[in-house]
Amino acid sequence: MPAAEKVLPTIPKSHSGDLFVLARDDHGHRLQLFGCVTRTVMEAIRNDYTIESEDDSYIDVTSTNWYKKSRDRLRHGGLIRLLRSHKNMSQGDLCKLLGVTSKYVSDLEHGRRPVSVKMAKKLADVFGRKPERFLPLGE
């Protein structure tokens, strides 16, 4: 068993700071590691792997404001617009499939109208997604 595998389960929990590490062993196997990595663990990894990248400025994208804003945009009307455009559908095409007016579809896409559970089910059928994908978080 490589030294890194022996050391990993014994990491003390009293350290801070995130590190992103990409490494490769002699057989071409890749190791990706993110989180709080102690000096002891890094030494063990260096014994068994060639470090390809080591970045202590790595930030988890899900914690950034950009991601949160993008997630919210794609969670609501932006997702409908994106999926519609990928299917080369006009708003008129979508409103016919949903049985609503083009104004209704426009309001959904621009966030002026919330997506109901009933509408989420219809959208899921049209786009082949889960209905929850079209509902605001927390519903």
N, C-alpha and C positions, 0 to 999 in steps of 0.2 A: 504494500500500500504506500503511495507517495506520501512524503512528509506533510504536505499541505492538507491531505485528507485526515491525517491523524490530529493535526492541530486545530482545524476548523471547529469541531464540536467543543473545544475547551476555551473559546474566546471569552475573556473577561468582559463584563457588560459595563465597565466603568470608563468608557472612552467616548469621544465625540468627534464629529466631523465626518463628512461623507467623501468617499473616494470611489472612482470608477476605474476598474482595471480590466484590460484585455490581455490575455496571455495564451500561449500555445506550447504544448509539450512536444517531445521528440517524435511522437507518432502523428502529429498534426491535429490532435484534439484541442479544441478551444475552451478557454475558461473565461467567463465574464463574471465580474464580481462588482457589486455596488453596495455601498453602505459604510458602516463604521468598521474600518479594517485596522487592526493593531499592527504594530511593528513586528511582532512575533509571527503573525500570520503572513505578512508580506515577505519576511525572510524565508518562511517555509515555501511559499509560492515561488520565490526566486530560485530555490534549490531544484524545483521540479519543472519549472516552466520558463519560457522566454517571454519576458514582458514586452508586449507590443505597444501598449498605451497605458499610461498611469496619469490620471487627471484628478487633482484635488479641487478643481473649480467646477466639477460636474454638478449640475442642478437637475433635480427631478422635474421634468417638464410639467407634470400635473400640478405642481405647486406654484407655477408662474401665473401672473395676471393674464398674460396672453392666452394661455391654455384655458383658463376659466371663462374668459370672454368668448373664445372660439367654441368651447364646449356648449355654453349657453346658446350661442347663435345656432349651432348645429342641432341642438336639442329641440328647438322650436321651429319656427317658420323657415329658417335657413336650410334646415335639413330637407323640408318638403321641396323647396326651390331647387336644391342641389340634386335630389333624386329625380325630380321631374326633368331637369335639363339633361341628366345622364341618359334618360330614356327618350330624349328628343321629343318631349311632349310640350305642347303649349298649355297655358292655363286653361284655355277652352277645352282641350283634350281631357285634362284632368277633371275639370268640373263635370263633364259628361259622365266620366267613369264613377265619380263620387255622387252624382245626382244633386249637385248644388250649383249656384251661380258662379260666374267668373269673379264677381266682387267678393264672394265668400272665400274663394281660393286665394285671391289677392290679399285679403285681410289676414288669412292664416299665415301666408308667407311673410308678411310684413309685421307680424306679431300684434296686429290690432284686434285679433279675435283668438281666444284660447282654443286649443284642440280638446274637444270632448272625448270621452272614452269611446262613444259610438263612432266618431270621426276617426279616432286613432285606429280602430279596427278596420275601417274602410281603407285608410291609407296603407295599413299593413298588408291588406289583400292586394292592393294595386302595386305596391313596391316590393313585396316579398320580404318584409321585415316584421319584427315583433311589434305589437301595438304599443308596448311600453316605451319604445324608442321615440314615439311622437308626443309623449306626455311630459309635462314639466316634472322635474325632480320632486319627490315627496308625494306623488299621487299613486 
